[in-house]
Amino acid sequence: MGRIFEKRKYKMFARYARMAKQFTRVGREISIAAKQGGPDPELNPRLRMAIQNAKAINMPKANIEAAIKRATNKEEKDFEEVVYEAYAPHGVALIIVTATDNPNRTVANLRMHLNRAGGSLTKSGSLDFIFEHKAIFKVKSQGQNLEELELELIDYGLEELNQEEDMLYIITPFKDNAAMQKALEEKGLEIVSSEFVYVPNPGATKEDLTEEQQNEVLRLIEKLEEDDDVQHVFHNMA
């Protein structure tokens, strides 16, 4: 009975830890968006999307309001988004997206994790040939005719349109994310959430790793993602 209780308690703590990490990540997205475009979501599309992402993970309204207030409080340090490029062991390329109020601390922590695992930071822009920057919108389908919708959205940068049950996943180049968001809103489609991702270019995926080597890289990624300043880690493993 005691062992069962301990197992349940561990799962509960793990779930709360994941939730806390999600709230931290999205809270910083909100603060950065509010700082860049102002605290009114009606006038700030990026903030509007960040708030929708917060609602998608059931983030309390008080947390959302606190994140916006933090961005407009002159006594608070500003968070900024900084993207780092790195190599993990076995030549795996990494894009590490951070939100930080202290870049010196952030880069020191990243170097520590990478060095311990046999990886290293590399120069900004050195991985442009490997990754493409994309935006993904998760939208309620609302009985849409997919062929018609696809034709309508091509002019706004649509690259892919996929459906899973009652959700549509709309993929565009990062540069077209604002135009696509505006188009979806004007069409009255309900955007559940959105995210910016880095995906490997065709032919840039590493497929020659053993299971043991893949696990080494995944352990490093897990360590990086545990860091409070790290928002996302993208890689080019198959």
C-alpha positions as CSV (number, residue, x, y, z in Angstrom):
1,M,0.0,0.0,0.0
2,G,2.8,2.4,0.9
3,R,4.6,1.8,-2.4
4,I,1.4,2.4,-4.4
5,F,0.9,5.7,-2.5
6,E,4.5,6.8,-3.2
7,K,4.0,6.0,-6.9
8,R,0.8,8.0,-7.0
9,K,2.5,10.9,-5.2
10,Y,5.4,10.9,-7.6
11,K,3.0,11.0,-10.6
12,M,1.1,13.9,-9.0
13,F,4.3,15.9,-8.4
14,A,5.5,15.1,-11.9
15,R,2.2,16.4,-13.3
16,Y,2.3,19.6,-11.3
17,A,6.0,20.1,-12.3
18,R,5.0,19.9,-16.0
19,M,2.1,22.2,-15.4
20,A,4.3,24.7,-13.6
21,K,6.8,24.6,-16.5
22,Q,4.0,25.2,-19.0
23,F,2.7,28.1,-17.1
24,T,6.2,29.6,-16.8
25,R,6.8,29.2,-20.6
26,V,3.4,30.7,-21.7
27,G,3.6,33.4,-19.0
28,R,6.9,34.6,-20.5
29,E,5.4,34.5,-24.0
30,I,2.7,36.8,-22.8
31,S,5.1,39.2,-21.1
32,I,7.3,39.4,-24.2
33,A,4.3,39.9,-26.5
34,A,2.9,42.6,-24.2
35,K,6.2,44.4,-24.0
36,Q,6.6,44.4,-27.7
37,G,3.1,45.3,-28.8
38,G,1.3,46.8,-25.8
39,P,-1.0,45.3,-23.1
40,D,-4.2,45.4,-25.1
41,P,-4.8,42.0,-26.9
42,E,-7.3,43.7,-29.3
43,L,-4.5,45.8,-30.7
44,N,-1.7,43.2,-30.3
45,P,-2.1,40.1,-32.4
46,R,0.9,38.3,-30.8
47,L,-0.5,38.9,-27.3
48,R,-3.9,37.7,-28.4
49,M,-2.3,34.4,-29.6
50,A,-0.2,34.1,-26.4
51,I,-3.4,34.4,-24.3
52,Q,-5.2,31.8,-26.4
53,N,-2.2,29.5,-25.8
54,A,-2.6,30.1,-22.1
55,K,-6.3,29.3,-22.1
56,A,-5.5,26.1,-24.1
57,I,-3.5,24.8,-21.1
58,N,-6.1,26.0,-18.5
59,M,-3.8,28.8,-17.2
60,P,-5.7,30.8,-14.6
61,K,-6.9,34.3,-15.6
62,A,-5.0,35.7,-12.7
63,N,-1.7,34.3,-14.0
64,I,-2.4,35.8,-17.5
65,E,-3.2,39.2,-16.0
66,A,0.0,39.0,-13.8
67,A,2.1,38.3,-16.9
68,I,0.7,41.3,-18.7
69,K,1.2,43.5,-15.7
70,R,4.8,42.3,-15.3
71,A,5.6,43.5,-18.8
72,T,4.3,47.0,-18.1
73,N,6.0,47.3,-14.6
74,K,9.1,49.4,-15.0
75,E,10.6,47.8,-11.8
76,E,10.5,44.3,-13.3
77,K,13.3,43.1,-15.6
78,D,12.3,42.6,-19.2
79,F,12.1,39.2,-20.7
80,E,13.5,38.8,-24.2
81,E,13.4,36.0,-26.6
82,V,16.9,34.7,-27.5
83,V,17.5,31.8,-29.9
84,Y,20.7,29.8,-29.5
85,E,22.1,27.2,-32.0
86,A,24.1,24.2,-30.8
87,Y,25.3,20.7,-31.6
88,A,24.5,17.8,-29.4
89,P,26.6,14.6,-29.4
90,H,26.9,12.7,-32.7
91,G,26.4,15.8,-34.8
92,V,22.7,16.4,-34.0
93,A,21.7,20.0,-34.6
94,L,19.7,21.9,-31.9
95,I,17.7,25.1,-31.9
96,I,17.2,26.3,-28.3
97,V,14.6,29.0,-27.9
98,T,14.8,30.9,-24.6
99,A,13.0,33.7,-22.8
100,T,15.3,35.3,-20.3
101,D,15.9,38.4,-18.2
102,N,19.5,37.6,-17.9
103,P,21.2,36.3,-21.1
104,N,24.6,35.8,-19.3
105,R,23.0,33.4,-16.9
106,T,21.1,31.6,-19.7
107,V,24.1,31.1,-21.9
108,A,26.2,29.9,-19.0
109,N,23.6,27.3,-18.1
110,L,23.3,26.1,-21.7
111,R,27.1,25.7,-22.0
112,M,27.2,23.7,-18.8
113,H,24.5,21.2,-20.0
114,L,26.0,21.0,-23.5
115,N,29.6,20.6,-22.3
116,R,28.6,17.8,-19.8
117,A,26.9,15.9,-22.6
118,G,29.7,16.4,-25.2
119,G,27.9,19.1,-27.2
120,S,28.6,22.8,-27.9
121,L,27.1,26.1,-28.8
122,T,27.7,27.3,-32.4
123,K,27.4,30.7,-34.1
124,S,24.1,32.2,-34.8
125,G,23.0,31.5,-38.4
126,S,25.2,28.5,-38.8
127,L,22.2,26.1,-38.8
128,D,20.1,28.0,-41.2
129,F,20.8,25.4,-43.9
130,I,19.3,22.7,-41.6
131,F,16.1,24.2,-40.2
132,E,13.1,26.1,-41.5
133,H,11.1,28.4,-39.2
134,K,7.4,27.6,-39.3
135,A,4.1,28.7,-37.6
136,I,1.5,26.1,-36.8
137,F,-2.1,27.1,-36.0
138,K,-4.5,24.7,-34.3
139,V,-8.0,25.6,-35.4
140,K,-11.5,24.2,-34.7
141,S,-12.7,22.7,-38.0
142,Q,-16.4,23.9,-37.6
143,G,-17.4,21.7,-40.6
144,Q,-15.2,23.6,-43.1
145,N,-14.8,22.3,-46.7
146,L,-11.1,21.6,-46.6
147,E,-10.5,22.0,-50.4
148,E,-12.2,25.4,-50.4
149,L,-10.4,26.5,-47.2
150,E,-7.0,25.4,-48.6
151,L,-7.6,27.5,-51.8
152,E,-8.6,30.5,-49.7
153,L,-5.6,30.3,-47.4
154,I,-2.9,29.8,-50.1
155,D,-2.6,33.6,-50.6
156,Y,-1.8,34.0,-46.9
157,G,1.2,31.6,-46.9
158,L,-0.5,28.2,-46.4
159,E,1.9,25.3,-46.9
160,E,0.0,22.4,-45.3
161,L,-3.5,21.8,-44.0
162,N,-4.2,18.7,-42.0
163,Q,-7.2,17.5,-40.0
164,E,-7.2,15.3,-36.9
165,E,-10.7,14.7,-35.6
166,D,-12.3,18.1,-35.1
167,M,-9.1,20.1,-35.3
168,L,-7.3,21.6,-38.3
169,Y,-3.5,22.2,-38.3
170,I,-2.5,25.0,-40.5
171,I,1.3,25.4,-41.3
172,T,2.9,28.5,-42.8
173,P,6.4,29.9,-43.0
174,F,7.2,32.0,-39.9
175,K,7.2,35.2,-42.0
176,D,3.6,34.7,-42.9
177,N,2.3,34.0,-39.4
178,A,0.7,37.4,-38.9
179,A,-1.1,37.4,-42.2
180,M,-2.4,33.9,-41.6
181,Q,-3.6,34.8,-38.1
182,K,-5.5,37.8,-39.5
183,A,-7.0,35.7,-42.3
184,L,-8.2,33.0,-39.8
185,E,-9.7,35.6,-37.5
186,E,-11.5,37.4,-40.3
187,K,-13.0,34.1,-41.5
188,G,-14.4,33.6,-38.0
189,L,-12.3,30.5,-37.4
190,E,-11.6,29.7,-33.7
191,I,-7.9,29.5,-33.1
192,V,-7.3,27.2,-30.2
193,S,-3.5,27.7,-30.0
194,S,-0.5,28.4,-32.1
195,E,3.3,27.8,-32.0
196,F,6.5,28.7,-33.8
197,V,8.6,25.7,-34.6
198,Y,11.9,24.9,-36.3
199,V,11.7,21.8,-38.6
200,P,14.6,20.1,-40.4
201,N,14.8,20.8,-44.2
202,P,14.2,17.9,-46.5
203,G,17.4,15.8,-46.4
204,A,18.7,17.4,-43.2
205,T,17.4,14.7,-40.8
206,K,19.9,12.5,-39.1
207,E,18.8,8.9,-39.4
208,D,22.1,7.0,-38.8
209,L,22.1,7.1,-35.0
210,T,21.8,4.0,-32.8
211,E,19.2,3.8,-30.1
212,E,21.8,4.4,-27.5
213,Q,23.1,7.5,-29.3
214,Q,19.5,8.8,-29.7
215,N,19.0,8.3,-25.9
216,E,22.1,10.3,-25.2
217,V,20.7,13.2,-27.2
218,L,17.3,12.9,-25.7
219,R,18.7,13.0,-22.2
220,L,20.5,16.3,-23.1
221,I,17.3,17.8,-24.5
222,E,15.5,16.8,-21.3
223,K,18.1,18.6,-19.2
224,L,17.9,21.7,-21.4
225,E,14.1,21.8,-21.3
226,E,14.2,21.6,-17.5
227,D,16.0,25.0,-17.4
228,D,13.6,27.8,-16.4
229,D,14.9,30.0,-19.2
230,V,14.4,27.4,-22.0
231,Q,11.1,27.6,-23.9
232,H,11.6,25.0,-26.6
233,V,14.3,22.7,-28.0
234,F,14.2,21.5,-31.6
235,H,16.4,18.9,-33.2
236,N,17.0,17.1,-36.5
237,M,17.0,13.5,-35.3
238,A,14.7,11.2,-37.3
